[in-house]
Amino acid sequence: MEEEKKIYIGNLDFGITENEVQQLLIEKGISAKEVKIISDKFSGRSKGFGFAEFETEEQAQKAIDALNGQEVKGRTLRVSKAQKMRPRRENFGRERSHSEGRRFSR
């Protein structure tokens, strides 16, 4: 997905489907190239956010304007331009020596 044509859709109901998000956009007169809801890789449960990609930047902005702040399934959507994913660091940024990782002394 190209970043400038991609939007972030947050605070989604955990049960909403990609088709339902696509339908929300269609109701607003907007056609998305792709809608992707992010799910937990272990449980498969939605993480409550997703992304949509559009043909043009103008369509992406129209979708932001149409959906941001709208209530869907009892939740207020937070919609903005998607940002590039920052690289993760191992151990969530903590540096540990081998001895610090032990729970019990030997």
C-alpha positions, -999 to +999 in steps of 0.1 A: +000+000+000+013+035-009+015+056+023+000+088+009-031+069-004-035+048+028-055+057+059-055+044+095-089+035+109-088+031+147-112+024+176-130-002+155-154-027+172-136-060+176-163-078+157-164-056+126-153-072+093-134-058+064-165-061+043-184-039+068-157-013+067-158-014+029-196-010+030-193+021+053-170+037+027-194+028-001-223+044+018-202+076+019-196+074-019-160+063-015-144+032-031-114+017-014-089-005-033-082-025-002-094-027+034-073-046+060-082-051+096-053-061+118-057-092+140-036-108+167-014-134+151-019-159+180-056-155+188-068-142+154-089-116+173-091-081+158-068-055+174-094-028+168-078-010+140-071-014+103-061+004+071-077+012+038-060+021+005-074+043-022-067+051-059-059+087-051-048+109-022-080+129-027-101+098-021-081+090+010-087+125+024-124+123+016-126+090+036-108+106+065-132+135+065-162+112+062-153+087+088-133+105+115-154+110+146-183+089+132-199+064+156-200+028+144-213-001+165-211+022+196-175+033+191-162+066+178-138+060+149-104+077+148-093+081+112-061+097+099-034+093+072-014+061+078+022+065+089+051+043+080+057+015+105+087+022+126+111-007+129+108-026+162+137-033+185+142-067+201+133-069+238+112-038+234+142-016+235+157-030+267+192-042+267+199-070+291+230-090+298+227-128+301+228-127+339+200-102+342+176-125+324+178-152+351+150-154+376+169-176+401+205-177+411+225-208+406 
